[in-house]
Each structure stands twice: as structure tokens, then as C-alpha cells.
Amino acid sequence: MFILGIDIGYSNLKLAHGQATAPEPYIWTCPSGAAPVEDSVLSSGRSQRGHHVLVNGRIWVVGHSQHGLVTTSQRSLNNDYTETDAYRALFHLALLRTGADHVDRVVTGLPVSECLEHGRIQNLEEMLAGTHEVAEGMRISVGEVKVVPQPGGSLILASRRRELSQFIETGFVSVIDPGFFSTDWLTLDGGRIVESLSGTNMRAVSVVLQRAAELIRQSEGSRPPLEMLEDAVRNEKPTILVAGHHFDYRPLLATAAQEVGVASMSEITQNLRVETRRLDMVIVTGGGAAIYRQILETVLPKTRIEVLDNPVMANATGFWLAGH
């Protein structure tokens, strides 16, 4: 059985795929920039390099960073992301990258709040199943589709580590996933998900970058595009070009992360207070894991904080495991 675990984020596409009998999946990631090819051209008129896929009869260029994607299309940052052609384009790229003509099972995630909305899971499962024309003359079929809460992939991956699985099975544990658009958390008590103590908020990485851009404007008199900061953080660049000089944005990014992250984590931990009981462990995953770990250690000084290895890929890898 061939399984594809796929995490289609606003900033990055992450996938893990392979036969169910494989000891580990093949993992791959790329930026989530996506636009119709006619909307994405360089000033010279040449089409931009990237992966080309077909969506509803139109060719899309996908896999660029938003900063590197010259496009007239508006980037989508909303709760209807899964219903956009950009999302479909990234899904088609994921199918292409598997090299398979049939995928037996696809597992992906939705924000926790959307999983609780009637019909959201069923609509996405129906959209992703079936046969997809991913390129001219190329069709790839998908059998079964399973949709789980976004941090669920990391929860499954964490459960493979013996020292963490003991906490998950018997303790009061939360898995927190700060993504680009939203921060999601799942809380478990004795291995069972507690819906009333799980949720989504909008204080995520995009808000950190917006605040950092504003702090840079106040300092340097020029506001860098959010996509430029996003690209610099993704590629661990120490500086960006601001007002004609190379500027080390990292101290102001740290300030922004502290401001936004404390508010986000305070909202989550307020939600998690159950009488006088403390969380036994918080597992941090996703693209914002490194930023939020330090904040959680301040907000929850007596709780064990664990960051998963390769947190950016953790959900996709866990989704692959969930497909078994």
C-alpha cells in the first residue's frame, strides 16, 4: 500500500510518502508559492522557473517562495484555503513528486477549529479522492483520504518515542503547532483528546513577521515586504536589504516573537488551566517551534517542554504513519 502524508501550509509544502512496508518515508519540502503561469512572469516576459502543474485546465507554477514569485495573484490567507486553486496546485505537485500513478491513501490535516466545523473534513476528503489531472496527459488516482487535526501528525510521531509515549498515554499533555497562518493545539488527558481544551488562534508566524516588519520600519524608515522576511527566516539569512543597506533583522524579529508569542501562548495556557492541575508536558512542533519554545519555558516554567526533531516535517511524517 502506497501512502502519502501531506502538510499543505501557507508557507511550505511538506510531504512524506512511500510503501507502508518501508521503515521510513521519503520526505520533501518546498515553499508554497503558487500562481497561474500567465500571472507569474519576469519583467523580461520569461516564465518563472518552478514546478508546473495543471489545475482546472490552467497551468500553474508552484514551489517558489512568495518573495521569489513575481505574480499578479493575491496570496490567500484565510479559512477557505483548502477550497482555493492554489491549494489544489500544491496538492497536484505533491502527487507528482511521489512518482506514483496511484496513491492508496492520503492523510492530511486541518486546523483544529475547522475539524470541529460540520462538513469540513468530509468536503476535503471528497475533494482529494479520485483521479486528478496533474499535468498535460498525466493522471494520478487517489484511493482513500483521511483528514485529522493538524497537530495530530506530530502527536503520532511523538508517540513513537518511548519516553514521550508514556506521558501521552497517561499524562495531561498538549501538542502545540505554531504555523504560518494559525497556531493549533491538541490536549490529551490519559491518551484521549479533550476537545474543550483544544483549539486554534490566529497569533501565528505571519503575525510575528508583520510585527517585525513594523519594528524595522520604525527603526530604519522603510518597511520590508513580509515575504522578504519569510524567505530570510526560512533560509536562515542573517540580513535583508532595507533602504539600500544590509540590515540584521534578527534582534527585532526576536522582539516581535516575544510580543506575539507571549500573547498567543498566554491565550492557550489560560484555556488549559483546569482547576489547580498543571500540564505534564507540552510538545512543540511546526515552523515556529524554535521561536515558541523559549516563550513556553517562560510561561510554563514547571512543565516539561519538548521540541520534536525536524519540527517542520513532523506533521507530514506523522500523517504518513497515520496511514498505516
FITI-884857 format. One record per residue (C-alpha): residue in one letter; x, y, z; chain. Coordinates in steps of 0.05 Angstrom, whole numbers, plus 5000, padded with zeros to 4 digits. Layout:
   residu     c1     c2     c3   chaine
        a      X      Y      Z        A
...
This chain:
   residu     c1     c2     c3   chaine
        m   5000   5000   5000        A
        f   5028   5068   4979        A
        i   5016   5124   5029        A
        l   5024   5199   5023        A
        g   5025   5243   5084        A
        i   5018   5316   5063        A
        d   5020   5381   5101        A
        i   4999   5438   5054        A
        g   5017   5501   5093        A
        y   5014   5574   5075        A
        s   5090   5579   5077        A
        n   5115   5509   5059        A
        l   5090   5446   5026        A
        k   5114   5384   5065        A
        l   5104   5312   5044        A
        a   5124   5243   5067        A
        h   5110   5183   5022        A
        g   5126   5111   5010        A
        q   5102   5040   5016        A
        a   5071   5021   5083        A
        t   5125   4967   5090        A
        a   5182   5019   5086        A
        p   5218   5032   5152        A
        e   5215   5108   5140        A
        p   5182   5152   5087        A
        y   5216   5194   5035        A
        i   5207   5267   5058        A
        w   5209   5330   5016        A
        t   5191   5403   5025        A
        c   5187   5467   4983        A
        p   5159   5537   4991        A
        s   5083   5544   4980        A
        g   5085   5599   4928        A
        a   5034   5583   4873        A
        a   5003   5623   4817        A
        p   4975   5613   4746        A
        v   5033   5615   4697        A
        e   5003   5673   4659        A
        d   5003   5714   4723        A
        s   5075   5697   4741        A
        v   5126   5725   4693        A
        l   5191   5762   4700        A
        s   5198   5832   4672        A
        s   5232   5802   4610        A
        g   5169   5762   4596        A
        r   5202   5695   4611        A
        s   5161   5646   4652        A
        q   5189   5636   4721        A
        r   5225   5571   4737        A
        g   5188   5523   4782        A
        h   5145   5462   4780        A
        h   5087   5466   4731        A
        v   5021   5431   4746        A
        l   4951   5433   4716        A
        v   4891   5457   4755        A
        n   4823   5461   4722        A
        g   4855   5466   4654        A
        r   4904   5522   4673        A
        i   4979   5514   4682        A
        w   5005   5536   4750        A
        v   5076   5549   4772        A
        v   5087   5523   4843        A
        g   5143   5513   4893        A
        h   5172   5583   4894        A
        s   5179   5625   4956        A
        q   5128   5682   4957        A
        h   5186   5731   4955        A
        g   5214   5699   4892        A
        l   5146   5692   4858        A
        v   5131   5752   4814        A
        t   5056   5748   4807        A
        t   4993   5790   4799        A
        s   4955   5739   4841        A
        q   4936   5754   4912        A
        r   4964   5707   4965        A
        s   4909   5671   5003        A
        l   4910   5676   5079        A
        n   4841   5654   5103        A
        n   4800   5597   5129        A
        d   4778   5576   5059        A
        y   4849   5559   5037        A
        t   4832   5486   5023        A
        e   4780   5509   4972        A
        t   4828   5551   4931        A
        d   4862   5532   4866        A
        a   4929   5548   4899        A
        y   4916   5492   4949        A
        r   4897   5444   4892        A
        a   4961   5464   4854        A
        l   5004   5446   4914        A
        f   4966   5380   4923        A
        h   4978   5364   4849        A
        l   5052   5378   4859        A
        a   5053   5331   4918        A
        l   5022   5276   4876        A
        l   5073   5288   4821        A
        r   5131   5284   4870        A
        t   5111   5215   4893        A
        g   5127   5186   4824        A
        a   5066   5141   4831        A
        d   5006   5134   4785        A
        h   4962   5112   4843        A
        v   4964   5131   4916        A
        d   4926   5083   4960        A
        r   4917   5130   5019        A
        v   4928   5205   5031        A
        v   4929   5233   5101        A
        t   4929   5308   5114        A
        g   4908   5357   5167        A
        l   4862   5416   5181        A
        p   4866   5468   5235        A
        v   4833   5443   5300        A
        s   4777   5494   5296        A
        e   4760   5473   5225        A
        c   4758   5399   5244        A
        l   4701   5417   5292        A
        e   4661   5452   5237        A
        h   4607   5409   5206        A
        g   4625   5382   5137        A
        r   4696   5410   5133        A
        i   4730   5342   5138        A
        q   4682   5308   5091        A
        n   4688   5363   5038        A
        l   4764   5359   5038        A
        e   4765   5283   5036        A
        e   4718   5283   4976        A
        m   4759   5337   4940        A
        l   4825   5299   4947        A
        a   4799   5230   4930        A
        g   4791   5205   4859        A
        t   4830   5217   4795        A
        h   4869   5282   4785        A
        e   4897   5310   4720        A
        v   4961   5338   4749        A
        a   4996   5355   4683        A
        e   4981   5351   4609        A
        g   4962   5279   4594        A
        m   4982   5256   4665        A
        r   4931   5230   4714        A
        i   4943   5204   4785        A
        s   4889   5169   4824        A
        v   4878   5172   4899        A
        g   4840   5118   4937        A
        e   4824   5134   5009        A
        v   4833   5202   5042        A
        k   4838   5214   5117        A
        v   4836   5283   5149        A
        v   4859   5294   5221        A
        p   4871   5355   5266        A
        q   4935   5390   5244        A
        p   4978   5374   5306        A
        g   4955   5302   5302        A
        g   5012   5283   5257        A
        s   5063   5307   5307        A
        l   5025   5272   5363        A
        i   5031   5205   5326        A
        l   5104   5217   5312        A
        a   5118   5235   5385        A
        s   5083   5171   5407        A
        r   5138   5131   5373        A
        r   5188   5157   5424        A
        r   5182   5114   5486        A
        e   5197   5169   5536        A
        l   5144   5214   5505        A
        s   5092   5159   5494        A
        q   5089   5146   5569        A
        f   5070   5218   5581        A
        i   5020   5218   5523        A
        e   4986   5154   5546        A
        t   4979   5171   5620        A
        g   4990   5246   5629        A
        f   4960   5314   5617        A
        v   4994   5335   5552        A
        s   4986   5388   5498        A
        v   5015   5388   5428        A
        i   5024   5460   5402        A
        d   5035   5474   5329        A
        p   5052   5547   5311        A
        g   5043   5551   5237        A
        f   5045   5610   5188        A
        f   4971   5628   5190        A
        s   4947   5597   5255        A
        t   4971   5565   5319        A
        d   4936   5499   5335        A
        w   4937   5457   5398        A
        l   4911   5389   5417        A
        t   4905   5370   5491        A
        l   4903   5299   5516        A
        d   4885   5271   5584        A
        g   4906   5199   5593        A
        g   4914   5190   5518        A
        r   4846   5218   5500        A
        i   4836   5284   5463        A
        v   4799   5336   5503        A
        e   4762   5378   5452        A
        s   4743   5433   5501        A
        l   4818   5443   5515        A
        s   4840   5442   5442        A
        g   4834   5497   5391        A
        t   4863   5548   5343        A
        n   4884   5621   5347        A
        m   4909   5670   5295        A
        r   4971   5694   5332        A
        a   5019   5655   5288        A
        v   5084   5664   5249        A
        s   5053   5712   5198        A
        v   5034   5759   5255        A
        v   5105   5755   5283        A
        l   5132   5775   5214        A
        q   5083   5832   5207        A
        r   5103   5860   5275        A
        a   5177   5851   5258        A
        a   5167   5889   5193        A
        e   5134   5946   5231        A
        l   5191   5949   5281        A
        i   5241   5952   5224        A
        r   5201   6010   5193        A
        q   5204   6047   5259        A
        s   5279   6035   5264        A
        e   5301   6044   5191        A
        g   5245   6085   5159        A
        s   5229   6030   5109        A
        r   5183   5970   5116        A
        p   5207   5906   5083        A
        p   5156   5861   5049        A
        l   5131   5805   5094        A
        e   5151   5755   5040        A
        m   5223   5780   5043        A
        l   5226   5768   5118        A
        e   5193   5700   5110        A
        d   5245   5679   5058        A
        a   5302   5704   5102        A
        v   5277   5665   5162        A
        r   5265   5602   5121        A
        n   5335   5603   5092        A
        e   5369   5628   5156        A
        k   5396   5690   5123        A
        p   5426   5738   5174        A
        t   5408   5802   5137        A
        i   5357   5832   5089        A
        l   5363   5892   5044        A
        v   5329   5953   5076        A
        a   5335   6024   5049        A
        g   5397   6007   5009        A
        h   5437   5970   5063        A
        h   5442   5901   5092        A
        f   5404   5901   5157        A
        d   5408   5848   5212        A
        y   5333   5837   5225        A
        r   5342   5782   5277        A
        p   5341   5824   5341        A
        l   5276   5858   5320        A
        l   5247   5791   5298        A
        a   5262   5764   5368        A
        t   5226   5824   5399        A
        a   5166   5813   5354        A
        a   5165   5739   5370        A
        q   5166   5754   5444        A
        e   5108   5803   5439        A
        v   5063   5760   5394        A
        g   5085   5693   5423        A
        v   5072   5712   5495        A
        a   5001   5734   5477        A
        s   4989   5671   5437        A
        m   5017   5623   5489        A
        s   4981   5660   5546        A
        e   4915   5650   5510        A
        i   4930   5576   5502        A
        t   4954   5565   5573        A
        q   4894   5604   5600        A
        n   4850   5555   5562        A
        l   4888   5497   5591        A
        r   4881   5515   5664        A
        v   4839   5461   5696        A
        e   4828   5477   5770        A
        t   4898   5472   5800        A
        r   4926   5419   5753        A
        r   4988   5433   5713        A
        l   5006   5405   5645        A
        d   5055   5348   5650        A
        m   5086   5362   5582        A
        v   5080   5407   5521        A
        i   5104   5381   5454        A
        v   5121   5437   5405        A
        t   5122   5426   5331        A
        g   5116   5464   5265        A
        g   5154   5521   5233        A
        g   5150   5566   5294        A
        a   5175   5513   5344        A
        a   5242   5545   5357        A
        i   5211   5614   5369        A
        y   5156   5589   5415        A
        r   5197   5540   5456        A
        q   5232   5596   5495        A
        i   5166   5631   5507        A
        l   5133   5568   5533        A
        e   5191   5556   5580        A
        t   5177   5625   5609        A
        v   5101   5618   5612        A
        l   5103   5546   5638        A
        p   5166   5542   5680        A
        k   5147   5477   5715        A
        t   5123   5439   5653        A
        r   5168   5395   5610        A
        i   5175   5426   5541        A
        e   5195   5381   5483        A
        v   5210   5402   5411        A
        l   5206   5346   5360        A
        d   5265   5331   5315        A
        n   5256   5366   5248        A
        p   5192   5400   5271        A
        v   5176   5429   5202        A
        m   5168   5358   5175        A
        a   5137   5327   5237        A
        n   5064   5332   5217        A
        a   5075   5304   5147        A
        t   5116   5246   5174        A
        g   5063   5232   5227        A
        f   5009   5235   5174        A
        w   5046   5181   5135        A
        l   5048   5138   5198        A
        a   4974   5150   5209        A
        g   4961   5120   5140        A
        h   4984   5051   5163        A
